[in-house]
Amino acid sequence: MVDPIRLAQGLVRFSSVSGEEGAAADFLLRALRTICDVELGPGGAVVGALERGRGPRLLLTGHLDTVPPGDEAAWSVPPFSGEVREGRLYGRGAVDMKGAIAAQVAGAAQALPEIQGTLLFAYVTHEETAEGVVLGKVLDRLPRPDLVVLGEPTDLRLAIGHRGRAILKVEAHGRTAHASMPELGDNAIQRMMAALPRILALPLPHDPMLGKGTVTPVSISTPTSGPIVPDRCSVLLDRRLVRGERPDSVLSLYRELDLGVRVEIVREELRAYTGEILEVEGFFPAWLMDPQDEWVVRAQRALGGVPLKVWRFSTDGVESCGRRGIPTVGYGPGDERLAHQPDEFLSISDLEAAVEGYWRLLIELMRPEEKHSRPKGTRRRRRGKGQRSR
């Protein structure tokens, strides 16, 4: 048996900021080795597989990396303590999403005697910086799954999609001069100040299921300092996407405005903790599963008819479903609004409920022809439709 609380605590106690996930990966690899064949895959991902005869091929996946804890003085407990207090597990990554990894592994361990088919595990790195990039490399090496289950927090509901994301770089060019004689230069900041309001005011498309596209500045910089009129100014924009948007269609909206600045999709290189270089294009497409899709219907039935939802944020589903068209759903413990916050926590009762939820998902989706009762030691948790966990 796998103790989900101890596993979640152990994962939280490792600082695993994007690019520094090695210790957490080694810890999880040892835990997974007790139930399946496991190895380190592309980007330092932890990849496992278990075959139980003929049947569907299902992938449980999540990410090992977290955002930094921020100002630790804002936390009431050390962010990597894994402290359990009053029924809550505290720490960076507790909700996003080490608790869900622990629930997946523990639920799978309980389900193993009752499933048929191939069960795959993939716990990736660098999701917080570039969702889908490492999962894509893992999927290149695996047999194509029939279904991907993401463990991002859903408050124990069933997620079926979300908006996409583009990272746009806006760059204004000017001419340097001494700051005491600004009339001799061309200030790139002032050019950006003229263009940015028009960019932010541009009407964006709306999706009836996913909501409206949004855009917001997340960074601004110049290459100069001191008494110099800057000749360049760059702004990074976080642009949320709806279904059907493509890199060329997004960029064409801005080029048609004739802003006097350059707008492009960011391309960058990220270094994995293994030393591997990951090439990233900052475009991550929106995706949505049909609520009547057979996999969605069966997953919802396995979870007792929980409500469907779409995430506010973006996930590795941009790769599995958005790019590859692999049926994908999400299920995990915790409230997504607690992600990336000081005093991030996960309710122990939600963690335990998620273990049972994953057990139910696996025996329904990998042994659909039979009915099952709960495994020993688990408790039934009843929730009315739409009732929240806290």
C-alpha positions in Angstrom: 0.0 0.0 0.0 1.1 3.6 -0.6 0.4 6.1 2.1 -0.8 9.2 0.2 -0.2 11.6 3.1 3.4 10.5 3.6 4.0 10.6 -0.1 2.5 14.1 -0.5 4.5 15.4 2.5 7.7 13.9 1.1 7.2 15.6 -2.2 6.3 18.9 -0.7 9.5 18.8 1.4 11.6 19.0 -1.7 12.0 22.4 -3.3 11.4 21.7 -6.9 11.2 25.1 -8.7 11.1 24.6 -12.4 14.5 23.4 -13.6 15.4 22.1 -10.1 13.2 19.0 -9.8 15.9 16.4 -9.5 15.5 15.5 -5.8 11.7 15.3 -6.0 12.0 13.2 -9.1 14.4 10.7 -7.4 12.0 10.5 -4.4 9.0 9.8 -6.6 10.9 7.3 -8.8 11.6 5.2 -5.6 7.9 5.4 -4.6 6.6 4.4 -8.0 9.1 1.5 -8.2 7.0 -0.3 -5.6 4.1 -0.7 -8.1 5.5 -0.5 -11.7 8.5 -0.3 -13.9 9.8 3.2 -13.9 12.6 5.3 -15.3 13.7 8.8 -15.9 12.5 10.1 -19.3 13.0 13.2 -21.4 13.6 16.4 -19.4 14.0 14.4 -16.2 10.4 13.3 -16.2 9.5 10.2 -14.1 7.9 7.7 -16.4 6.3 4.4 -15.4 4.3 1.6 -17.0 2.3 -1.4 -15.9 0.7 -3.9 -18.3 -2.2 -6.0 -17.2 -3.2 -7.9 -20.4 -5.4 -6.5 -23.1 -7.4 -3.4 -22.5 -7.4 0.3 -22.7 -4.2 2.4 -22.4 -4.5 5.1 -19.8 -2.0 7.8 -18.7 -2.0 9.4 -15.3 0.1 12.6 -15.4 1.1 15.6 -13.5 4.0 18.0 -12.9 6.8 17.9 -10.3 7.8 21.5 -10.6 6.4 24.5 -8.7 6.7 28.2 -8.8 9.0 29.8 -6.2 7.6 30.3 -2.7 7.9 34.1 -2.9 8.5 36.1 0.3 8.7 33.4 2.9 7.8 36.0 5.6 4.3 35.9 4.1 4.0 32.2 5.1 2.8 31.1 8.5 4.8 27.8 8.1 8.0 27.2 6.2 7.0 26.6 2.5 8.8 23.3 2.3 8.0 21.9 5.7 5.1 19.6 4.6 3.5 20.4 7.9 0.1 19.0 8.7 -2.0 21.3 10.8 -5.7 21.0 11.7 -6.3 18.6 8.8 -4.4 20.5 6.2 -1.1 19.8 4.5 0.8 23.1 4.0 3.6 23.9 1.6 4.5 25.0 -1.9 3.1 22.5 -4.3 0.6 21.0 -1.9 -2.3 21.9 -4.2 -0.4 22.6 -7.4 0.1 19.6 -7.6 2.0 17.2 -5.4 -1.0 16.2 -3.5 -2.6 15.0 -6.7 0.5 13.0 -7.7 0.3 11.2 -4.3 -3.4 10.6 -4.8 -2.8 9.1 -8.3 -0.1 6.8 -7.1 -2.0 5.6 -4.0 -5.2 5.2 -6.0 -3.4 3.2 -8.7 -1.8 1.0 -6.1 -5.2 0.1 -4.7 -6.6 -0.5 -8.2 -3.9 -2.7 -9.6 -5.5 -6.1 -8.7 -8.7 -5.0 -10.5 -7.6 -3.4 -13.7 -7.0 -4.6 -17.2 -4.9 -2.9 -19.9 -1.8 -0.7 -19.8 -1.5 2.0 -17.0 1.1 4.7 -17.7 2.5 7.3 -15.4 4.3 10.6 -16.5 5.4 13.2 -14.0 7.0 16.0 -15.9 9.3 19.0 -15.3 9.1 22.6 -16.4 5.3 22.6 -16.7 5.0 25.9 -14.8 7.3 27.6 -17.3 6.2 25.9 -20.5 3.2 23.6 -20.2 3.1 20.6 -22.5 6.7 20.8 -23.7 8.1 17.9 -21.6 4.9 15.9 -21.8 5.1 16.1 -25.6 8.6 14.6 -25.5 7.3 11.8 -23.2 4.4 11.1 -25.5 6.7 10.9 -28.4 8.3 7.8 -26.7 5.1 6.2 -25.4 2.4 4.2 -27.2 -0.5 6.6 -27.8 -2.8 6.6 -24.7 -6.6 6.1 -25.2 -7.1 8.6 -22.4 -5.0 11.1 -20.4 -5.9 12.1 -16.9 -4.4 15.3 -15.6 -4.0 15.7 -11.8 -4.3 19.5 -11.6 -6.6 20.8 -8.9 -10.3 20.6 -9.8 -11.8 20.6 -6.3 -12.7 17.0 -7.0 -14.8 17.9 -10.0 -14.0 16.7 -13.6 -12.3 19.2 -15.8 -12.7 19.0 -19.6 -10.6 21.9 -20.9 -9.4 25.4 -20.7 -8.3 28.5 -22.6 -4.8 28.4 -24.2 -1.9 30.8 -23.7 0.5 32.8 -25.9 3.5 34.7 -24.6 3.9 37.7 -26.8 6.9 40.0 -26.9 6.2 43.6 -27.9 9.4 45.6 -28.8 9.6 49.3 -29.6 12.8 50.8 -31.1 14.1 54.3 -30.9 17.5 56.1 -30.8 19.8 56.8 -27.9 20.8 60.2 -26.7 21.9 61.8 -23.4 19.0 62.1 -21.0 19.7 65.8 -20.5 19.0 66.3 -24.3 16.1 64.0 -25.0 15.1 65.9 -28.1 18.2 64.5 -29.8 17.0 60.9 -29.3 13.9 58.8 -29.8 12.6 57.3 -26.6 11.5 53.7 -27.0 9.6 53.8 -23.7 7.5 56.6 -25.0 6.8 54.7 -28.2 5.7 51.7 -26.1 3.5 54.0 -24.0 1.7 55.1 -27.2 1.3 51.5 -28.6 0.4 49.6 -25.4 -3.0 51.1 -24.7 -4.1 50.3 -28.3 -2.8 46.7 -27.9 -4.7 46.2 -24.6 -7.9 47.8 -25.9 -8.1 45.4 -28.9 -11.3 43.4 -28.9 -10.6 39.7 -28.3 -12.6 36.6 -29.3 -15.1 34.9 -27.0 -15.7 31.2 -26.6 -19.2 30.1 -25.4 -17.6 27.3 -23.2 -14.2 28.7 -22.3 -15.0 32.4 -21.9 -13.3 35.4 -23.3 -9.7 35.8 -24.4 -7.7 38.2 -22.2 -4.4 40.0 -22.4 -2.3 41.5 -19.6 1.3 42.8 -19.4 3.6 40.7 -17.2 7.0 42.2 -17.7 8.6 45.4 -19.0 12.3 46.1 -19.6 14.9 48.2 -21.4 18.6 47.4 -22.0 19.9 50.7 -20.7 20.4 52.3 -17.3 21.6 55.7 -16.3 21.1 59.0 -18.1 20.4 57.5 -21.5 17.4 57.8 -23.7 16.6 54.1 -24.3 16.6 52.9 -27.9 14.6 49.7 -27.0 11.7 48.8 -24.8 10.2 45.3 -24.5 7.0 44.2 -22.9 5.8 40.6 -22.4 2.1 40.0 -22.7 0.2 37.0 -21.3 -2.5 36.4 -23.9 -5.2 33.9 -23.1 -6.6 32.0 -26.2 -9.9 30.5 -27.2 -10.5 27.5 -29.5 -9.4 28.0 -33.1 -6.8 30.6 -32.5 -3.4 29.9 -34.2 -0.1 31.7 -34.0 -0.6 33.4 -37.4 -4.2 34.5 -36.5 -3.1 35.9 -33.1 -0.2 37.9 -34.6 -2.3 39.2 -37.5 -4.6 41.1 -35.1 -1.7 43.2 -33.9 0.0 43.7 -37.3 -3.2 45.1 -38.7 -3.1 47.9 -36.2 0.2 49.4 -37.6 1.4 50.2 -34.1 5.0 51.1 -34.9 6.2 48.3 -32.7 7.1 44.6 -33.3 4.9 41.9 -31.9 6.1 38.3 -31.9 5.6 35.0 -30.1 8.4 34.3 -27.7 10.8 31.6 -28.4 13.3 30.5 -25.7 15.4 27.7 -24.4 14.9 26.1 -21.0 17.4 23.9 -19.2 16.2 20.8 -17.5 17.8 19.7 -14.2 19.4 16.9 -16.3 21.2 19.4 -18.5 18.8 18.8 -21.4 17.9 21.9 -23.4 14.2 22.3 -24.2 13.2 24.5 -27.1 10.0 26.3 -26.5 7.6 28.3 -28.6 5.3 30.3 -26.3 2.1 29.2 -27.9 -0.2 26.7 -26.1 -3.6 26.1 -27.7 -7.0 26.0 -26.1 -8.8 22.7 -25.9 -12.2 21.3 -24.8 -13.6 17.8 -24.6 -17.2 17.3 -25.6 -19.3 16.7 -22.4 -21.0 13.8 -24.3 -17.7 12.2 -25.2 -17.7 8.5 -24.1 -14.6 9.0 -22.0 -16.1 12.0 -20.2 -19.4 10.3 -19.6 -17.7 7.2 -18.1 -15.3 9.2 -16.0 -18.1 11.3 -14.6 -20.1 8.2 -13.9 -17.1 6.7 -12.1 -16.8 9.7 -9.9 -20.5 9.6 -8.9 -21.8 12.3 -11.3 -19.5 15.2 -10.1 -20.0 18.5 -12.0 -17.9 19.3 -15.0 -15.7 22.3 -15.1 -13.0 24.2 -17.1 -9.8 25.4 -15.6 -9.0 29.1 -15.4 -5.3 28.4 -15.9 -3.4 26.4 -18.6 -2.2 22.8 -18.2 -0.3 20.0 -20.0 -3.6 19.3 -21.8 -2.5 21.8 -24.4 -0.2 19.0 -25.7 -2.2 15.9 -25.1 -5.6 17.2 -26.3 -4.8 20.6 -27.8 -2.1 19.5 -30.2 -2.4 15.7 -30.4 -6.2 15.2 -30.1 -5.8 12.6 -27.3 -8.9 12.4 -25.1 -8.0 14.2 -21.9 -9.8 15.0 -18.6 -8.6 16.4 -15.3 -9.3 15.4 -11.7 -7.5 16.4 -8.6 -7.9 17.5 -5.0 -7.8 21.1 -3.9 -9.0 24.6 -4.8 -7.1 26.0 -7.8 -7.3 29.5 -6.3 -4.8 28.4 -3.6 -2.1 27.7 -6.2 0.9 30.0 -6.2 -0.3 31.7 -3.0 1.5 32.0 0.4 0.3 29.3 2.9 -0.8 27.0 0.0 -2.5 24.0 1.6 -4.4 20.9 0.7 -7.2 19.4 2.9 -6.3 15.9 4.1 -9.9 14.9 3.6 -9.7 16.0 -0.1 -6.5 14.1 -0.5 -8.1 10.9 0.8 -11.2 11.5 -1.3 -9.0 11.9 -4.4 -7.3 8.5 -3.7 -10.7 6.9 -3.8 -11.7 8.9 -6.9 -8.6 7.7 -8.8 -9.4 4.1 -7.7 -12.9 4.5 -9.0 -11.7 6.0 -12.3 -9.2 3.3 -12.9 -11.6 0.3 -12.2 -14.3 1.9 -14.3 -12.1 2.9 -17.3 -9.9 -0.1 -17.3 -12.4 -2.7 -16.3 -15.7 -1.2 -17.7 -17.5 -4.5 -18.0 -17.7 -5.2 -14.3 -19.1 -3.5 -11.2 -17.0 -3.1 -8.1 -17.3 -2.2 -4.5 -15.0 0.1 -2.6 -11.6 -1.2 -1.5 -11.1 -1.9 2.2 -10.0 1.0 4.3 -11.6 3.7 2.1 -14.5 5.9 3.1 -17.4 6.9 0.9 -17.7 10.7 0.7 -21.1 12.0 -0.5 -21.4 15.5 -2.0 -24.4 17.1 -3.5 -23.9 18.4 -7.1 -21.9 21.5 -7.0 -21.0 21.3 -3.3 -17.4 22.4 -2.6 -14.8 20.9 -0.4 -14.5 23.8 1.9 
